[in-house]
Amino acid sequence: MTEQQPPPVPPGFGPPPPQYAPSAPDAPEFLAVDKHSSVVVDASGVAFDMYDIVVDFTWPEIRSVHYRASPDGKALMVAVVHVDGRVYEAVVNAKPRELLRGWFAQLARVLGYYRPAG
């Protein structure tokens, strides 16, 4: 009996690019947590958890992600701009305050990985 070759995989079908593969072992992740809130950025997108209300944004529905320090310099403020123009924001307190600098460095690296063009 002859062995049959599997049919070729049509273009557009196959594993997702590395930045969208949820199980990529080397995919970077960002996590900022305080007593009441958290921000997670990973292969699936951005998630906010504020007082037990969780909002998940997948990369295809995110237009952009912005972040900055709060006016008093004690918290990380992260905003997600949805493709329809709506803006969602989360605030995570940084205690000690030095933690904020580390979050900025890590968040810049993770966002650069998933959203290199913006």
N, C-alpha and C positions, 0 to 999 in steps of 0.2 A: 504494500500500500504506500502511496506517496504522501508525504507530509504537505499540508497546505499552509501557506504563509498567511498570517493574520492580515486583514485588510489594512491599508495605510490609514493613519489617523488624519482626518480632514483638518485643514488649517482652522485655527481658532479653538480647537478642542485639544485638551491636554492639560498638563499642570499649569497653575497660575504662575505669573512671574514671581520671583522671590519676594518682592516687597508685599505681595498680597497672599502669600502662602501662609495660612495660619499655623502650620506646624513646623515652620522653618526653625531649626534649632539655633541658628545664629542670628535670628531676627531680633533687633534691639527692642527693648520695652522701656517705658517710662512710667513711674508711679510716684505720685505725691499724695500724702495722706495726712490729715489732721484728725482732731476729735470728732468732727461732724461731716467732713467732706473728703472727696478724693478725685483725682484726675488720673486716668490710665490712657496711655497711647501705646498701641501695639499693632500687630499685623492686621487686625480686623478693623481698626479705626480708633476713635476717641470715645471714652466713656466718662461721664460725670456722675458722681454719687454725692448728693447733698441731702443730709438729714434723711437718709434711707429712700430717697427718690433717685432712681437710676435712669439716665438717659444715654443711649448708645447711638453713635454716629458711625456709619461705615464709610470707608474712604470714597466710594463712588458718590455719596451724597454730601461730601464736604467740599466746599469751594476753597476755603482757606482756614488756617489755624493761627491765632495771634496770642502772644503772651507778654506780660510785663509784671513789674512789681507793683504792689498797691501803693497809693500815695504815701503811706507811712513807712513803706519798706519792710513790712512785717508779713506780707502774704504774696503768694503767686496768683495772678489773675490770668485765666486762660479763656479765650473766646473761640468758638467754632462758628464760622459763617457757612450756613447751609446753602446748597445750590439755588434755593428759591429766594435767597437774600436775607432770611431770618438769622439773627445772631443769638447765640446761647453762650452764657458765661458761667464759669465756676471760680470760686475763690478758695484757696487752701492756705491756712496759716502756716508759717515757717517758724518753728521753735526748735532749736535756737535760730536766730536770724541768719547765721552763716549757712544754714541749710538751703536758703534761697539761691545763693550763688551756685551751689552744686546742682540744684534743680535746673537752673538756667542752662548750664553747660550740658547736662544730660538731655534736656528737652530739645535743645538746638540740634544735637547729634541725632536723636531719634526722628524728629520731624524732617531733618535733612535726608534721612534714609528713605522715609516713606513718601515725602513730598519734595523731591529735589528741586523742582521748578517753582515752588511757592507753597 
